[in-house]
Amino acid sequence: MALRLVQIEADGVHGVALLVDAERVEPLADAPSLYALASDALADGFTLAQAVEQRRTGRHVPLETVRLLAPIEHPDPAHLYLTGTGLTHLGSAESRDKMHALAATEAGQTDSMRIFREGLEGGKPAPGMPGVQPEWFYKGDGSSVVPYGAPLQSPAFALDGGEEPEIAGIYLIDADGVPRRLGFTLANEFSDHITERHNYLWLAHSKLRPAALGAELLAGALPPDVRGMSRIYRQERVLWEKPFLTGEANMSHAIANLEHHHFKYAQFRRPGDVHVHFFGTATLSFTDQVRVEPGDVFDIRADAFLLPLRNPLARSAPSSVAPRPL
């Protein structure tokens, strides 16, 4: 049976609960947060599943009576990293290529297509061996995490705020500097695709945005074939919808290879830090010429998860960022 965990707030108290089904949770004892629960498991030499079993209460409460939080946070948000990889899915290069066609090389290939093809050839090496490195990007820290139901804030200067339905891995670095994967969550990576399309060198700018994480943490292995549906609602009507595929069977890279090329950097193995790493997608409404507006609602669902991820789009007010002399 899959181990599914959620962070909840009930009567003003935060905690961790087992997700029994799509309608019930079982609050755990002595588990104020997933970070605390996982840290205790490491200190005691237990697996996450063993730590959960020790704290079970057998008390089921309706999901509607609690507030769902993001699946992970760090006591100091600056020690939570949001990062990701792109061009990792079969079909992802086609979506990206449409945006970058004007930057094609003399050989008739964009850099996006070249990276994707390198992934096809070397992204799934033999176990224990590193493969070709993927595209990599930084999104922000723990202050950029958006939970289920909360608005995804597009900056006032943004040209677009589009969804990216995908799965992210969640990791805690142990005392020896070893990344420990806690599990996987459904995610909306959320990017500015117009900025990215203008010039591929602006990819870094387009990714510095908040990201929504589904409430549900799926511990253990991710199914190799995950199928989902991404929808956008405008005034309660479906504006756009499209199925998406993920999981290693639908990827040009092995998850282990993506993890290797992220955690090979020593600064990403600092004990106590949390990492949320996005594995990429092949499905974007932007490639179908959809332009989202504030008030539109992103709805992402996948068969590996019991709970959906829904967030409305909002736009932040302009702010002054001009430095002043001290």
Backbone torsions as a table, in degrees:
resi	resn	phi	psi	omega
1	MET	NA	132.5	-178.0
2	ALA	-66.6	142.5	176.5
3	LEU	-93.9	116.2	-177.9
4	ARG	-122.1	124.8	-177.0
5	LEU	-121.0	147.6	174.0
6	VAL	-134.8	150.1	169.5
7	GLN	-95.8	134.6	-174.2
8	ILE	-131.8	162.4	168.4
9	GLU	-124.7	126.1	178.9
10	ALA	-137.8	124.6	-178.6
11	ASP	55.2	38.2	176.9
12	GLY	79.3	3.1	-177.6
13	VAL	-111.8	131.5	177.9
14	HIS	-88.2	147.0	177.7
15	GLY	-165.7	-176.8	178.2
16	VAL	-116.0	143.2	180.0
17	ALA	-137.8	151.5	168.9
18	LEU	-77.4	135.0	173.8
19	LEU	-86.4	106.0	-176.5
20	VAL	-72.7	-49.0	175.3
21	ASP	-157.2	-168.1	-175.0
22	ALA	-71.9	-2.8	-176.5
23	GLU	-126.0	-10.1	-175.1
24	ARG	-136.5	149.6	172.9
25	VAL	-129.2	156.6	174.7
26	GLU	-117.5	101.4	179.4
27	PRO	-59.7	139.4	177.9
28	LEU	-92.8	151.8	176.7
29	ALA	-85.4	145.8	174.4
30	ASP	54.0	43.7	178.2
31	ALA	-138.3	80.6	-177.6
32	PRO	-70.1	-21.1	179.4
33	SER	-160.5	161.4	175.8
34	LEU	-66.3	-35.8	177.9
35	TYR	-60.4	-45.5	179.4
36	ALA	-66.5	-41.7	-179.9
37	LEU	-61.9	-47.2	-179.5
38	ALA	-67.3	-38.7	178.7
39	SER	-63.6	-41.4	177.3
40	ASP	-64.0	-39.8	179.2
41	ALA	-61.6	-43.5	178.2
42	LEU	-63.1	-43.9	-178.3
43	ALA	-64.7	-33.6	-177.1
44	ASP	-91.2	-4.4	-179.1
45	GLY	76.0	25.0	-179.9
46	PHE	-103.2	160.6	167.2
47	THR	-79.5	165.7	177.3
48	LEU	-62.2	-40.1	179.5
49	ALA	-62.6	-39.7	178.6
50	GLN	-66.7	-39.7	178.4
51	ALA	-64.0	-38.7	177.6
52	VAL	-64.7	-46.1	-177.5
53	GLU	-59.3	-36.6	179.5
54	GLN	-66.2	-23.5	-173.2
55	ARG	-107.5	8.1	-178.5
56	ARG	-67.1	143.1	-178.9
57	THR	-112.2	-19.7	-177.1
58	GLY	75.4	4.6	-178.0
59	ARG	-98.9	117.9	179.7
60	HIS	-100.7	135.5	177.9
61	VAL	-128.8	150.7	179.5
62	PRO	-63.2	138.6	179.3
63	LEU	-59.1	-33.4	-177.0
64	GLU	-68.8	-11.9	-179.2
65	THR	-92.3	-2.0	179.3
66	VAL	-123.1	161.7	175.4
67	ARG	-101.9	128.2	180.0
68	LEU	-81.5	133.5	177.9
69	LEU	-107.2	175.9	171.7
70	ALA	-62.8	152.4	-174.3
71	PRO	-69.8	-18.6	-178.2
72	ILE	-149.9	147.9	166.6
73	GLU	-151.1	165.9	177.5
74	HIS	-113.7	143.0	177.0
75	PRO	-53.5	-31.1	173.6
76	ASP	-116.4	105.0	-174.7
77	PRO	-55.2	-24.0	179.5
78	ALA	-67.1	-14.7	-179.7
79	HIS	-101.2	18.4	171.0
80	LEU	-116.3	124.4	-178.3
81	TYR	-104.1	131.3	170.4
82	LEU	-106.1	117.3	-178.5
83	THR	-140.6	172.4	179.6
84	GLY	-166.5	174.8	177.3
85	THR	-130.6	146.0	178.6
86	GLY	-121.3	173.7	179.8
87	LEU	56.6	41.1	-176.0
88	THR	-109.5	-4.3	-174.3
89	HIS	-116.8	148.4	175.4
90	LEU	-64.3	114.4	-176.2
91	GLY	107.0	-16.4	-178.1
92	SER	-67.7	-33.8	-179.8
93	ALA	-65.1	-33.6	179.1
94	GLU	-62.4	-43.9	178.7
95	SER	-63.7	-45.5	-178.6
96	ARG	-68.9	-37.3	-177.3
97	ASP	-61.7	-33.7	178.8
98	LYS	-63.2	-31.6	180.0
99	MET	-80.0	-28.2	-170.9
100	HIS	-112.1	15.4	-174.5
101	ALA	-59.9	-31.5	-177.8
102	LEU	-70.5	-15.7	-178.8
103	ALA	-99.9	20.2	-176.8
104	ALA	-60.8	144.9	178.3
105	THR	-77.5	172.9	178.8
106	GLU	-60.8	-26.0	179.7
107	ALA	-78.5	-1.3	177.8
108	GLY	87.0	10.4	179.4
109	GLN	-117.0	139.0	170.1
110	THR	-79.2	162.0	174.8
111	ASP	-59.2	-35.0	178.8
112	SER	-59.4	-46.9	-179.5
113	MET	-66.4	-36.7	178.6
114	ARG	-64.0	-43.9	179.2
115	ILE	-64.4	-41.1	179.7
116	PHE	-62.1	-45.0	-178.7
117	ARG	-66.9	-33.9	174.5
118	GLU	-63.3	-36.7	176.7
119	GLY	-65.7	-41.5	177.3
120	LEU	-59.1	-38.1	-176.2
121	GLU	-81.6	-32.2	-173.2
122	GLY	-137.2	16.8	-176.8
123	GLY	-87.4	-9.3	178.9
124	LYS	-127.4	73.2	-178.5
125	PRO	-74.0	175.9	175.4
126	ALA	-62.5	149.6	-179.7
127	PRO	-52.2	133.9	179.5
128	GLY	86.3	-6.0	-179.5
129	MET	-108.4	138.8	176.0
130	PRO	-76.4	141.6	175.7
131	GLY	-104.8	-168.9	179.9
132	VAL	-62.7	144.6	-177.8
133	GLN	-80.4	144.8	-179.4
134	PRO	-90.0	174.8	165.5
135	GLU	-60.5	148.1	-178.7
136	TRP	-139.9	145.7	176.6
137	PHE	-149.6	158.3	178.6
138	TYR	-108.5	136.2	-179.3
139	LYS	-109.5	-33.7	-177.3
140	GLY	156.9	-164.3	179.1
141	ASP	-115.8	-162.9	-174.9
142	GLY	-62.1	-21.8	178.2
143	SER	-71.0	-12.7	-179.7
144	SER	-93.9	-1.3	-179.6
145	VAL	-79.2	129.3	179.3
146	VAL	-116.0	126.2	180.0
147	PRO	-82.5	173.5	177.1
148	TYR	-52.2	133.7	173.4
149	GLY	87.1	-20.8	-178.3
150	ALA	-80.5	152.1	-179.4
151	PRO	-67.0	141.4	167.7
152	LEU	-88.3	112.2	-174.1
153	GLN	-88.1	114.7	173.8
154	SER	-87.5	130.1	-178.0
155	PRO	-59.9	154.6	-179.5
156	ALA	-60.1	-29.6	-177.7
157	PHE	-86.1	-6.4	-175.4
158	ALA	-67.1	149.3	176.2
159	LEU	-96.2	-16.3	-177.8
160	ASP	-161.3	157.5	173.7
161	GLY	-143.1	84.7	-172.5
162	GLY	-106.2	152.9	-178.7
163	GLU	-76.2	154.8	170.2
164	GLU	-140.7	96.9	-176.5
165	PRO	-77.4	120.7	-177.6
166	GLU	-158.5	-176.2	178.3
167	ILE	-115.1	142.2	178.0
168	ALA	-122.1	146.6	172.5
169	GLY	-94.5	145.8	-180.0
170	ILE	-118.4	130.2	-171.5
171	TYR	-133.5	147.3	171.7
172	LEU	-123.3	131.1	-180.0
173	ILE	-85.7	124.3	-175.7
174	ASP	-81.3	-179.5	-173.7
175	ALA	-64.0	-21.2	179.2
176	ASP	-94.4	5.6	179.9
177	GLY	79.9	22.1	179.3
178	VAL	-100.0	126.1	176.7
179	PRO	-66.9	130.6	176.8
180	ARG	-114.9	115.7	179.9
181	ARG	-76.8	121.4	177.7
182	LEU	-82.7	-31.4	-179.9
183	GLY	158.5	-161.4	-175.3
184	PHE	-126.6	152.4	177.9
185	THR	-139.3	151.6	172.4
186	LEU	-72.4	144.7	-173.4
187	ALA	-147.9	155.5	169.2
188	ASN	-119.6	104.2	-171.2
189	GLU	-72.6	-28.6	167.1
190	PHE	60.8	112.2	-175.6
191	SER	-142.7	167.7	176.4
192	ASP	-102.2	93.9	-171.7
193	HIS	-76.5	-24.9	176.7
194	ILE	-68.8	-42.6	176.4
195	THR	-61.2	-43.9	179.5
196	GLU	-64.0	-41.2	-178.2
197	ARG	-63.7	-32.8	-177.9
198	HIS	-58.2	-42.8	-179.9
199	ASN	-161.4	126.6	-177.1
200	TYR	-58.8	-25.4	177.8
201	LEU	-70.1	-9.5	175.1
202	TRP	-93.2	9.4	178.0
203	LEU	-54.9	-42.1	-178.6
204	ALA	-59.1	-40.7	177.6
205	HIS	-65.1	-40.0	-175.1
206	SER	-68.5	-21.0	-176.1
207	LYS	-94.0	-13.6	-179.5
208	LEU	-77.8	78.0	-174.9
209	ARG	-143.3	163.6	171.4
210	PRO	-66.3	167.8	176.4
211	ALA	-143.2	139.9	179.7
212	ALA	-95.3	136.6	177.1
213	LEU	-115.9	134.1	174.3
214	GLY	-62.9	151.9	-176.8
215	ALA	-67.6	-24.1	-169.4
216	GLU	-90.5	127.1	171.8
217	LEU	-101.7	120.2	176.1
218	LEU	-95.6	106.9	179.0
219	ALA	-81.5	157.9	-178.7
220	GLY	87.7	-158.3	-174.6
221	ALA	-78.7	145.8	173.1
222	LEU	-85.2	132.9	175.4
223	PRO	-55.0	143.2	-177.4
224	PRO	-68.5	-23.8	-178.8
225	ASP	-125.8	104.3	-179.4
226	VAL	-112.4	129.9	-177.8
227	ARG	-121.9	134.9	-176.7
228	GLY	-141.8	-178.5	177.9
229	MET	-136.4	130.6	177.0
230	SER	-111.1	128.7	-179.3
231	ARG	-132.4	153.5	170.7
232	ILE	-123.9	127.4	178.4
233	TYR	-106.2	138.0	172.7
234	ARG	-126.9	117.3	-177.2
235	GLN	52.2	46.9	174.4
236	GLU	68.8	8.3	175.4
237	ARG	-112.4	146.5	-179.9
238	VAL	-70.4	116.1	176.5
239	LEU	-84.6	-36.3	-177.0
240	TRP	-158.2	145.9	173.9
241	GLU	-152.4	149.1	-179.6
242	LYS	-162.1	137.6	176.0
243	PRO	-73.3	155.6	174.2
244	PHE	-136.7	154.0	179.6
245	LEU	-119.6	139.1	173.9
246	THR	-149.4	-168.7	-169.1
247	GLY	88.3	156.3	-171.3
248	GLU	-59.1	-29.2	179.6
249	ALA	-63.3	-21.5	-178.0
250	ASN	-112.3	16.9	-176.2
251	MET	-118.9	152.7	175.6
252	SER	-88.2	-8.7	177.2
253	HIS	-124.3	146.8	167.9
254	ALA	-75.2	145.1	177.6
255	ILE	-58.4	-38.6	179.0
256	ALA	-60.0	-34.9	178.7
257	ASN	-70.4	-39.2	176.4
258	LEU	-64.2	-41.0	178.3
259	GLU	-64.3	-42.9	-179.5
260	HIS	-57.8	-46.2	-174.1
261	HIS	-77.4	-11.6	170.9
262	HIS	-87.1	-50.6	-173.2
263	PHE	-84.7	2.4	174.4
264	LYS	-68.9	-17.8	178.5
265	TYR	-84.9	124.8	-173.2
266	ALA	-59.3	-34.1	-177.9
267	GLN	-67.6	-14.1	177.2
268	PHE	-96.0	12.0	178.1
269	ARG	-124.7	38.5	-179.8
270	ARG	-84.3	122.2	-176.7
271	PRO	-52.4	133.9	177.4
272	GLY	94.0	-15.1	179.9
273	ASP	-75.4	155.2	175.6
274	VAL	-114.8	140.4	176.3
275	HIS	-126.1	134.1	170.7
276	VAL	-116.9	115.5	-172.7
277	HIS	-120.1	122.4	-177.0
278	PHE	-86.9	138.5	-173.6
279	PHE	-98.2	-0.4	174.4
280	GLY	98.1	170.1	-177.4
281	THR	-149.4	165.5	174.7
282	ALA	-119.9	4.6	-171.2
283	THR	-125.5	119.0	179.4
284	LEU	-135.9	136.5	173.8
285	SER	-68.6	-26.3	-177.7
286	PHE	-59.9	-36.7	-179.5
287	THR	-70.5	-13.2	173.7
288	ASP	-99.3	19.1	176.9
289	GLN	64.5	27.3	175.2
290	VAL	-84.2	133.2	176.3
291	ARG	-118.9	115.5	-175.6
292	VAL	-81.1	158.7	-179.3
293	GLU	-131.8	153.8	174.9
294	PRO	-53.4	136.0	-176.2
295	GLY	100.7	-22.8	174.2
296	ASP	-63.2	149.8	-177.7
297	VAL	-118.2	126.1	174.2
298	PHE	-86.4	132.7	179.9
299	ASP	-130.3	116.5	-176.9
300	ILE	-124.8	129.7	180.0
301	ARG	-136.9	149.6	178.0
302	ALA	-147.9	149.4	-173.1
303	ASP	-70.3	-15.3	178.2
304	ALA	-81.4	-9.2	-175.7
305	PHE	-124.5	142.5	-179.9
306	LEU	-79.1	-30.7	-173.5
307	LEU	-106.0	143.8	175.2
308	PRO	-82.0	175.9	173.5
309	LEU	-125.4	117.3	-178.8
310	ARG	-128.6	131.6	178.2
311	ASN	-148.5	135.0	173.7
312	PRO	-81.1	155.6	176.0
313	LEU	-91.8	136.0	175.5
314	ALA	-134.5	165.8	178.3
315	ARG	-123.0	131.3	-179.0
316	SER	-75.6	153.6	175.4
317	ALA	-74.0	149.6	177.1
318	PRO	-59.6	150.0	178.2
319	SER	-138.7	152.2	178.7
320	SER	-84.6	129.0	-178.8
321	VAL	-122.4	8.5	-176.6
322	ALA	-67.5	124.6	176.8
323	PRO	-65.2	148.7	176.5
324	ARG	-121.0	144.3	179.9
325	PRO	-64.7	146.5	-179.4
326	LEU	-89.6	NA	NA
